[in-house]
Amino acid sequence: MPIIIKGVVNGKTIMLDDDPGLPQGFRATLHLILEPEKALQLSAGAWADMTPKQIAEFEELMTELDGRPFQVPGPDPS
């Protein structure tokens, strides 16, 4: 069962929000899961400053191309 703890990346260091409860020097494998709006921003940074009209047009285009509804992820409420 995974231990889920959020944190902030600072270069090669990740500062965790909570103590993981692991001994000092314990090796772990990290599986990064980006927040949806951050993932979109990283993959398409040029789109970060899109207006609401541009977002609506993009969603419409993606829906048309994919054949199913597409919606740009909004901010994480947490």
NUTIZA-248907 format. One record per residue: x, y, z of N, C-alpha, C, CB in turn; residue in three letters. Coordinates in steps of 0.001 Angstrom, whole numbers, plus 500000, padded with zeros to 6 digits. Glycine has a CB too. Example, Ala and Ser with C-alpha at 12.3 -4.5 7.8 and 13.67 -1.06 7.14 Angstrom:
BEGIN
+--------+--------+--------+--------+--------+--------+--------+--------+--------+--------+--------+--------+------+
:   n.px :   n.py :   n.pz :  ca.px :  ca.py :  ca.pz :   c.px :   c.py :   c.pz :  cb.px :  cb.py :  cb.pz : type :
+--------+--------+--------+--------+--------+--------+--------+--------+--------+--------+--------+--------+------+
: 513190 : 494310 : 507800 : 512300 : 495500 : 507800 : 513200 : 496700 : 507800 : 511308 : 495527 : 509046 :  ala :
: 512850 : 497750 : 507080 : 513670 : 498940 : 507140 : 512900 : 500030 : 507870 : 514084 : 499402 : 505725 :  ser :
+--------+--------+--------+--------+--------+--------+--------+--------+--------+--------+--------+--------+------+
//
This chain:
BEGIN
+--------+--------+--------+--------+--------+--------+--------+--------+--------+--------+--------+--------+------+
:   n.px :   n.py :   n.pz :  ca.px :  ca.py :  ca.pz :   c.px :   c.py :   c.pz :  cb.px :  cb.py :  cb.pz : type :
+--------+--------+--------+--------+--------+--------+--------+--------+--------+--------+--------+--------+------+
: 500856 : 498821 : 500000 : 500000 : 500000 : 500000 : 500901 : 501240 : 500000 : 499027 : 499999 : 501237 :  met :
: 500659 : 502163 : 499075 : 501521 : 503349 : 499003 : 501288 : 504309 : 500168 : 501291 : 504078 : 497689 :  pro :
: 502360 : 505021 : 500510 : 502267 : 506115 : 501470 : 502143 : 507383 : 500639 : 503520 : 506166 : 502454 :  ile :
: 501102 : 508153 : 500824 : 500882 : 509353 : 500029 : 501160 : 510581 : 500884 : 499440 : 509389 : 499467 :  ile :
: 502197 : 511311 : 500498 : 502573 : 512541 : 501193 : 502909 : 513574 : 500132 : 503783 : 512313 : 502176 :  ile :
: 502342 : 514747 : 500247 : 502635 : 515817 : 499300 : 503882 : 516572 : 499740 : 501435 : 516780 : 499173 :  lys :
: 504501 : 517272 : 498798 : 505689 : 518044 : 499113 : 505987 : 519036 : 498013 : 506879 : 517129 : 499334 :  gly :
: 507103 : 519734 : 498170 : 507522 : 520764 : 497221 : 508927 : 520427 : 496731 : 507482 : 522189 : 497874 :  val :
: 509125 : 520488 : 495410 : 510425 : 520208 : 494815 : 511282 : 521464 : 494847 : 510271 : 519691 : 493367 :  val :
: 512501 : 521329 : 495370 : 513510 : 522391 : 495390 : 514789 : 521788 : 494815 : 513741 : 522967 : 496857 :  asn :
: 514983 : 521922 : 493508 : 516139 : 521297 : 492875 : 516032 : 519789 : 492974 : 517445 : 521784 : 493518 :  gly :
: 517052 : 519148 : 493576 : 517049 : 517700 : 493733 : 516462 : 517258 : 495067 : 518450 : 517168 : 493595 :  lys :
: 515929 : 518202 : 495839 : 515368 : 517906 : 497152 : 513853 : 518085 : 497114 : 515999 : 518814 : 498239 :  thr :
: 513144 : 517182 : 497756 : 511694 : 517318 : 497898 : 511404 : 517486 : 499383 : 510924 : 516073 : 497294 :  ile :
: 510856 : 518644 : 499741 : 510478 : 518918 : 501124 : 509053 : 518408 : 501334 : 510589 : 520451 : 501455 :  met :
: 508916 : 517379 : 502157 : 507604 : 516777 : 502390 : 506792 : 517602 : 503371 : 507754 : 515350 : 502908 :  leu :
: 505482 : 517625 : 503136 : 504581 : 518348 : 504035 : 504467 : 517655 : 505390 : 503197 : 518481 : 503402 :  asp :
: 504593 : 516321 : 505392 : 504458 : 515539 : 506621 : 505634 : 514572 : 506755 : 503113 : 514765 : 506635 :  asp :
: 505899 : 514127 : 507971 : 506940 : 513137 : 508230 : 506484 : 511797 : 507646 : 507238 : 513015 : 509769 :  asp :
: 507306 : 511162 : 506795 : 506890 : 509887 : 506207 : 506978 : 508719 : 507176 : 507727 : 509589 : 505000 :  pro :
: 507624 : 508935 : 508338 : 507724 : 507863 : 509325 : 508752 : 506801 : 508936 : 506371 : 507216 : 509515 :  gly :
: 509712 : 507168 : 508103 : 510738 : 506232 : 507663 : 512068 : 506604 : 508304 : 510856 : 506223 : 506118 :  leu :
: 512950 : 505615 : 508527 : 514243 : 505922 : 509133 : 515126 : 506747 : 508197 : 514958 : 504633 : 509520 :  pro :
: 516032 : 507527 : 508778 : 516983 : 508347 : 508043 : 517781 : 507454 : 507088 : 517930 : 509108 : 509017 :  gln :
: 517948 : 507869 : 505837 : 518722 : 507110 : 504856 : 517944 : 506011 : 504162 : 519902 : 506515 : 505514 :  gly :
: 516680 : 505835 : 504495 : 515843 : 504802 : 503876 : 515679 : 505113 : 502390 : 514449 : 504714 : 504578 :  phe :
: 515924 : 504136 : 501534 : 515774 : 504341 : 500087 : 514331 : 504081 : 499682 : 516737 : 503417 : 499288 :  arg :
: 513814 : 504920 : 498817 : 512431 : 504793 : 498365 : 512358 : 505135 : 496879 : 511486 : 505714 : 499192 :  ala :
: 511364 : 504612 : 496213 : 511099 : 504949 : 494821 : 509936 : 505918 : 494794 : 510795 : 503677 : 493966 :  thr :
: 510099 : 506979 : 494037 : 509096 : 508042 : 493985 : 508273 : 507931 : 492708 : 509767 : 509427 : 494070 :  leu :
: 506966 : 507953 : 492827 : 506063 : 507987 : 491682 : 505389 : 509351 : 491707 : 505005 : 506807 : 491722 :  his :
: 505794 : 510238 : 490804 : 505252 : 511590 : 490797 : 503900 : 511625 : 490110 : 506216 : 512550 : 490109 :  leu :
: 502966 : 512266 : 490755 : 501646 : 512495 : 490171 : 501414 : 513999 : 490230 : 500503 : 511689 : 490933 :  ile :
: 501399 : 514622 : 489066 : 501231 : 516066 : 489010 : 499770 : 516446 : 489131 : 501811 : 516622 : 487720 :  leu :
: 499517 : 517587 : 489754 : 498159 : 518114 : 489809 : 497762 : 518460 : 488378 : 498053 : 519371 : 490764 :  glu :
: 496505 : 518192 : 487981 : 496115 : 518351 : 486578 : 496475 : 519701 : 485953 : 494652 : 518147 : 486458 :  pro :
: 496224 : 520791 : 486674 : 496513 : 522100 : 486078 : 498013 : 522319 : 485918 : 495911 : 523219 : 486932 :  glu :
: 498829 : 521747 : 486823 : 500287 : 521866 : 486718 : 500812 : 521012 : 485573 : 500962 : 521454 : 488040 :  lys :
: 500236 : 519832 : 485400 : 500652 : 518964 : 484293 : 500378 : 519644 : 482951 : 499919 : 517603 : 484363 :  ala :
: 499208 : 520260 : 482826 : 498865 : 520967 : 481595 : 499805 : 522147 : 481395 : 497398 : 521445 : 481626 :  leu :
: 500105 : 522852 : 482458 : 500985 : 524013 : 482369 : 502400 : 523592 : 481955 : 501022 : 524762 : 483716 :  gln :
: 502895 : 522489 : 482495 : 504226 : 522014 : 482136 : 504278 : 521494 : 480708 : 504668 : 520929 : 483093 :  leu :
: 503237 : 520796 : 480286 : 503240 : 520218 : 478945 : 502923 : 521243 : 477871 : 502250 : 519084 : 478869 :  ser :
: 502258 : 522301 : 478236 : 501870 : 523326 : 477264 : 501974 : 524696 : 477910 : 500432 : 523081 : 476736 :  ala :
: 503156 : 525055 : 478363 : 503370 : 526304 : 479090 : 502901 : 527537 : 478357 : 504802 : 526453 : 479403 :  gly :
: 502943 : 527515 : 477038 : 502505 : 528669 : 476258 : 501009 : 528922 : 476436 : 502831 : 528463 : 474776 :  ala :
: 500294 : 527909 : 476856 : 498845 : 528048 : 477023 : 498484 : 528568 : 478407 : 498155 : 526712 : 476780 :  trp :
: 499448 : 528771 : 479271 : 499173 : 529137 : 480665 : 498398 : 530437 : 480799 : 500465 : 529250 : 481428 :  ala :
: 498567 : 531350 : 479853 : 497910 : 532654 : 479940 : 496692 : 532763 : 479027 : 498895 : 533747 : 479598 :  asp :
: 496070 : 531632 : 478724 : 494909 : 531643 : 477834 : 493730 : 532370 : 478489 : 494506 : 530202 : 477458 :  met :
: 492997 : 533104 : 477675 : 491786 : 533763 : 478154 : 490661 : 532730 : 478254 : 491378 : 534939 : 477211 :  thr :
: 489591 : 533027 : 478989 : 488464 : 532097 : 479051 : 487917 : 531760 : 477662 : 487354 : 532684 : 479913 :  pro :
: 487901 : 532742 : 476752 : 487413 : 532491 : 475390 : 488337 : 531505 : 474667 : 487314 : 533821 : 474591 :  lys :
: 489651 : 531672 : 474823 : 490603 : 530768 : 474185 : 490478 : 529353 : 474761 : 492039 : 531292 : 474361 :  gln :
: 490254 : 529264 : 476054 : 490075 : 527954 : 476690 : 488833 : 527273 : 476124 : 489960 : 528097 : 478234 :  ile :
: 487742 : 528010 : 476009 : 486495 : 527455 : 475468 : 486704 : 526976 : 474036 : 485362 : 528506 : 475520 :  ala :
: 487413 : 527765 : 473231 : 487676 : 527375 : 471837 : 488553 : 526122 : 471786 : 488358 : 528537 : 471066 :  glu :
: 489553 : 526047 : 472660 : 490428 : 524878 : 472712 : 489645 : 523630 : 473115 : 491587 : 525118 : 473693 :  phe :
: 488795 : 523768 : 474150 : 487976 : 522635 : 474583 : 487063 : 522162 : 473459 : 487144 : 523014 : 475814 :  glu :
: 486492 : 523103 : 472731 : 485610 : 522760 : 471611 : 486389 : 522009 : 470526 : 484961 : 524037 : 471019 :  glu :
: 487575 : 522501 : 470200 : 488402 : 521864 : 469181 : 488801 : 520449 : 469602 : 489653 : 522708 : 468908 :  leu :
: 489244 : 520295 : 470852 : 489658 : 518980 : 471341 : 488478 : 518007 : 471388 : 490291 : 519107 : 472733 :  met :
: 487309 : 518495 : 471757 : 486109 : 517663 : 471769 : 485796 : 517176 : 470362 : 484912 : 518440 : 472348 :  thr :
: 485903 : 518081 : 469410 : 485629 : 517737 : 468012 : 486653 : 516717 : 467490 : 485646 : 519010 : 467132 :  glu :
: 487925 : 516916 : 467802 : 488974 : 516023 : 467314 : 488911 : 514645 : 467959 : 490331 : 516636 : 467563 :  leu :
: 488622 : 514606 : 469263 : 488630 : 513352 : 470009 : 487294 : 512611 : 469950 : 488992 : 513622 : 471444 :  asp :
: 486222 : 513333 : 469645 : 484910 : 512702 : 469576 : 484257 : 512480 : 470927 : 485024 : 511405 : 468876 :  gly :
: 484828 : 513058 : 471977 : 484221 : 512982 : 473312 : 484526 : 514284 : 474040 : 484756 : 511740 : 474123 :  arg :
: 483716 : 514636 : 475027 : 483895 : 515924 : 475710 : 485284 : 516082 : 476319 : 482852 : 516082 : 476795 :  pro :
: 485865 : 517256 : 476135 : 487170 : 517585 : 476712 : 487024 : 518857 : 477521 : 488263 : 517750 : 475607 :  phe :
: 487622 : 518856 : 478707 : 487586 : 520045 : 479545 : 488972 : 520266 : 480148 : 486507 : 519911 : 480660 :  gln :
: 489475 : 521497 : 480028 : 490751 : 521854 : 480626 : 490585 : 521749 : 482138 : 491215 : 523295 : 480191 :  val :
: 491495 : 521038 : 482826 : 491366 : 520921 : 484278 : 491444 : 522275 : 484976 : 492444 : 520004 : 484822 :  pro :
: 490608 : 522441 : 485980 : 490622 : 523672 : 486771 : 491576 : 523522 : 487933 : 489211 : 524023 : 487277 :  gly :
: 491703 : 524571 : 488739 : 492589 : 524523 : 489899 : 492166 : 523470 : 490917 : 492637 : 525877 : 490562 :  pro :
: 493130 : 522898 : 491598 : 492869 : 521918 : 492650 : 492240 : 522648 : 493841 : 494188 : 521170 : 493074 :  asp :
: 491049 : 522202 : 494301 : 490375 : 522916 : 495389 : 491056 : 522764 : 496752 : 488961 : 522436 : 495495 :  pro :
: 492014 : 521859 : 496895 : 492628 : 521649 : 498221 : 493717 : 522662 : 498514 : 493206 : 520244 : 498319 :  ser :
+--------+--------+--------+--------+--------+--------+--------+--------+--------+--------+--------+--------+------+
//
